[in-house]
Amino acid sequence: MITVLVCYERISLFHTMEPFFIKKFRRLFYFTQSAEYCLTRDKNSILFMERRFQYRDPRDLVDGEFDLIKRLRDKYKTIVFLNGQPEAGTNRLDLLPYVDRLFYKSVFADLSNYSKDLYAKNLFTDYYHQKYGIYDKDREYRYKPAINPEDTKRIELSWNIGVGDYPRRNWPQRMGTVLARAGLPDLGRVFKTGHRPPSDFSGSARTIAVHARIDPVSCESIAYQRRLYLEKIKDDTRFLTGMVSQDIYYQELRDAKITLSPFGWGEVCFRDFEAIISGSLLLKPDMSHLKTWPDVYIPYETYVPTNWDGTDILEKAEIYLKDDRERRRIAQNAWEQYCDQLCSLEDRFISLFKDILV
């Protein structure tokens, strides 16, 4: 059996841990929220850690956290760390000396980026920092651990938030998380909902041109791109902006021909998959700098990329609002690509951990 030291919250229970609950794998894992159990009572030799040590800056580590990872390293033969952060950045590279394998939901296509001093530790925040002088008001995430280029070979790609619970309903996930934290993760996942395929990809039934209900968020290096995009589209009535309830939001996506989805706390966003499941064409900042899975970011095949400075948003929207056949083709390709990759989740899980699961 394999021990999984987990910190339950909605993303972990309903997305990151999805493959662990596949019926054929479930019996292989023992879940615990107690590091003390791992150190004093656990008899297993393999440890998976999920959403532990989730700090944007190692200087935030509370007293004893590094001591804990060192003690775990001394005890276990193999440690696998699943990084819960959404961005394809340099978060938690300082743990590389203490783990055998470090997994991200997205990884840089160019591994040399892991050795760069990126503002807020990812490429897109560094881009806005360098080009527009954007700083975070509360702090600057400037810490860059020394990393040997050889160590980047231990950085691996797992799966992103496209795996898991859609539609993404707030209250069922909250209830499920409460049960998981009470020691009943299997029961908590009873609240999981299933994927609903798009009703159609046609333009005739869709009354919203471009869905662009974008929350600015509080972090400056994250919010800037969103404000930049909103500024570009503010005088174009084809773009639907503002905030609405979750139910209205999902209904609007099903009525939208195009969905504009800027980066959030990471490049891969819930909105991307919500758009695809709704049959809406995904219009999104260029994703060519990273690798991720499920990969629904094939330019002009499963999504339409935009410049990070937003200079081509209006042009791209105009093109695909006029060309209904091409818009439908890309939207349907995205749905089919997404479904095909989800169907191979079990095989992916085995291929990543075949040396451990045997």
N, C-alpha and C positions, 0 to 999 in steps of 0.2 A: 504494500500500500504506500501511497505518496501523501505526505502531509501538505496541506495548503493553508498558509497563514494569511488570512484575508481581513480586509477592513471593509465591511459591508456598507455600501451606499448604492444609489439607484444605477449608476453606470456600471459598477462592478457586478451587481447581482443580475441585471437584465441585459448586459451587453458583453463586458469583458469575460465573464465566467460562463457564457452561453455554452461553449463546447464541453466544459467540465460536467455539465448536466445531461449530455447525450447519454442515452440509456446504457450503451455498451461501455462507457467510460466511468459512469458515476461510481461504480463499486470500487474503482481504483483509488479514490481520493477520500481523505479524511480532512474535513474543514474545521479549522479552529481560529478564534479571534485572539487567542492567548499566546503571547510570546513566551510567557512563563511555562506554559505547558510544553512548548517546543524545547525549551532549554532543560527542563527537569524530568519530564515524563515520556516524551515521545521516543518510540523505539525505531522509527523509520529512519532511513539514511538519506532520503531525498526530500528536499523542501522547495515548494513553490511559494513565492511571496507575491501577493496581488494587492496593489494600492497601499503598500506600506512605504514609509519614508517619503511621502508625497509632499515635498517642499520645493518651491521654485528656487530657493537659494539655500545651500547647505548651512549658511550662517543662522538659518531659522531652526536648525535641529535643536530639539530640547536636550537637556543634559542626559547623557546615558544612551542616546540613540546610536552613536557610532560604536559605543561599547557593546550595544546589543547586536549590531550586525557582525562585529568581530567575534563575539561569542557564538553566534549562529554559524559563522564560517568555520569555527573550530569544531563544532559538533557534527555538521552534516557533510556527507561525502559529496553531494551535488546540491547546488542552490541555483534555482531559476527565478529570475526577477522579471515580473510583468509590469512594466512601467505604466501607471494609470494616467499619466498626463496626455492630453490630446494632441499637443504640437509635435511636429517632427524636428525637435530641437535637441539641445545638449543637456536637457534636464537629467539629473541623477547619473551623469557619467562618473561622478566620484565614487559610485558603488562598484565600478568595474573590478577593482582589486579584490572584492569580497564575494563576487558571484561568478558562476561558471558561464551563465548565459544571460544576456540582458535583452529583453524584447521591448520593441516600441510598436505602437499602432500605426505609425508611419516612420519611414527612415529617409534620410537624404539620399537622393540619387547619386550625388557626388560626395563620397565619404570624407573628402578633405574638409568639408564644412564642419565636421565634428572637432577639428583642431583650430577653428577660427574663434575669435572673440566676438561673438554675435550679441548685439544688444537684446536683452530679454531672452537670450539663448535660442532664438530661431531666426530664420532668414527674413520672413516678412516683417517682423517688428524691427529688425535691423535695417531693412530697406526704408521704412518710414522714419526711423531715427536718422539715418544718413541723409536722406533726400529732403526731409521736411523739418528736421531738428526736433522730432518728437521725443519727449521725456515722460516717464511715468511720474506723477506727482508725489506718490507715497514713497517710492524707492526706485533705485536703478538696479536692475538685475544684471550686474556686471561680472559676477563670479564665473571664471572659466577654469575648470580643473586641468592640470597638466595631464595630457593623454598621449600615450605612445600610439603612433599610427597603426602599429601591429594589433593593438587592442581593439580597433574598430571591427576586426573580424568577428568579435564576440557580440557585436550589436546586430540583432536580427529582427526581422519583420514578423509580427504575429497576425492580428486581425484588428480591424477598426470598429467603430460604433455602428457600422452598417449591419453587423452581426447582432441579432437580438430582437428586442421588443418594439415592433411597430404595428399600429400607430403608438406613439409614445405618450401615454396618458399619465398625468401627474399623480392623481390620488391612488390608483391601483399600485403604482410603483412605490409610493411612500408606504402603503400598507404592507407590501411585500418586504420592504427593507426593514420595517419594524419587526416582522416575524423572523427574518434572517438574523437580525441582531439578538433576538431572543433564543437563537440556537436552532431555528427551524427554516433553513434556506430552501429546502425542497418545498415546504408548504408555502413559503413566501412567493415562490415562482408560479404558484397556481394563479396569481394575478396577471400573469403574462398574457398579452393579447397576440393575435396572429396577423400576418401580413394580409392585406386586402389588395388584390390586383386592381389596376386602373379600370374604370368603367369603359373608357375609350380613349383614343389618342387624337380624335378628330378636333377640328377647330370650331365646328358649328355649335357644339354643346358647351363651349368654354367662353364665358362672357368677360373674363378678366384678361387684359392684354399681358401685363407683367406684374407678378406678385412681388412686392418689395417691402414687406413689413419687417423692418430691421430695427432691433433694439440697440441703441448706441453703446450700452454697457459702461462701466465705470473706469476700467483700466485704459489709460490714455493710448498706450502702444497697440492695444486691441481695437479701441473705439475709433481711432483715426481713419482707418480704411473705410469703416462704415459711414462716418460723417462725410468723407470725401465722395463716396458713391452717392449718398443722399443729396449732396450739393449738386452733383452732375445731373440728377434726374428731377430736381425739385420743381421745374417749370414744365415738365412733361406729364400731362394728365393720364397717359397710358400706364404709368407706374403707380401701383396702389401702395401707399405708405401708411405709417401710423401703427398703433397697437390695438389688438382685439383679443377676445377670449380664445382659449384653445380650440373649442368646438367650431367657432367661426373661422379660425385660422385654417383648420383642416378642410372645411368646406370650401374655402376660397382657393386653396391649393388645387382641389379637384376641378375648380372652374377656371384655373389659370392656364394660359397657353405657355407662358414662360415664368420661371421663378429665378429671381436674382438672389444668390446666396454667397455673400462675402465670407471671409474667414472669421472665425470666432476665437475661442481660447486656443483652438488649433485650426489647421487648414481644413481638415475633414469635419463637417458639421452635420448635426441631426437634420437640418433643413435640406441638405443634399439628397438624403434618402427619402425624406418626406415628399420632396418634389418628384423624385423618380417613381415612388409608389403611387403617387397621384396622377402620373402620366403627363406631368408638366416638363417642358424642356428646361434643363439646368443650365443657367448662365452664371459663370463663376470665375473668380480670379484664376489665372493660369496656374495649373498644378504640376507642371513639368519638372519642378525641382525636387519632387519626392516620389517615393514608391509606397504604395499602400494596398490593402486587401480587405474587403472586396474592392477591386479597382474599377470604378465607374467613371474614370477621368481620362478617357481616350478622346483627344481633341477632335471635334467635329464628327465624332462617331457616337459618343455617349454623353458628351456635354460640349458647350461652347465656351472657350476660354476668353477672358478679358484681360486687359492690361492692369497691372497692380495700381496704376495711377488713375484708373477709371476713364481714360480719355476715349475709349472706344465703346463704352456701354450703350450709348444711344444708337450708334451705328449698328452694333450687333443686334440689338433688339429690333431695329427697323428691318434688317435683313430677314430675320426669322418670323417676324409678324407678317411680312409680305409673302414669304415662301412657306405656305402651310404644309406642303408635301414634305419638304426637307425637315421642317420642325417635327412633324409626326415621326419621320424616319429615325431621327436622333433620339427622340423621347422613347420610342419603342425599343430601339437598340439598347438604351440604358436599362430599361426594365428587364429585358431578356438577359443581358450581361449580368445584372445583379442577381437574378434568380439562378442562373447557371452557376455562379460562384458560390452562392449560399448552399446549393445542393452538394457542393464539394467540400463543405466545412469539415465533415468527418475525416475525409481523406487528407485535408490540410493539417488537421490536428495530429493525425498519425504521422505524417511526413515530418512535421516539426519535432515531434517527441518520440520517434520510433526507438531511439536508443534508450529512452527512459521508460516507456510504456510496456516493453516486453517483460 
